[in-house]
Amino acid sequence: MEQKKEISFIYERNKDSKTVPANGAYGGPAPDNSGVIVHFYLEYASIPHSTDIPFKPDQTTIDPKAGRNISRGDYTREVQASVFMSAESAITIGKWLINKGEIINARKRGENPNPSDFE
């Protein structure tokens, strides 16, 4: 009997999954060293928590420029998704991400690399 020399994987999207933007990540080893947790976030300039605009009871209009913004900080990091993975998976995925980033950088330099050249 001939042994199978390939294994196939089917990719299916979970009905609840969605694509989210991320331009940063924060995390590290779990406290019990069981794996790595990473929180992917989108970072942007913060909008004010609120704005106080003074007015008098007899005013019919308000001047938005006379307001005072209540700050929430300079930037907001909005967590888009959190992922827990084994150390082995974190290393494998990290190498995969570096590889894909190198392909994009080569394309930006005007090169047309074959993705298999980076494996």
Number of C-alpha atoms within 10 A of each C-alpha: 3 4 5 6 5 5 5 5 5 4 6 6 7 7 6 5 7 8 7 10 13 16 10 13 17 12 13 13 15 15 9 6 10 12 16 19 19 17 17 21 20 16 16 12 10 13 14 13 10 12 13 11 13 11 13 8 5 6 7 7 8 12 9 11 7 12 14 13 13 12 12 12 11 10 11 14 17 14 16 14 15 13 10 17 16 15 16 11 13 16 13 11 13 11 13 14 12 12 16 14 12 15 19 16 11 13 12 10 8 9 11 11 13 9 12 8 8 12 9
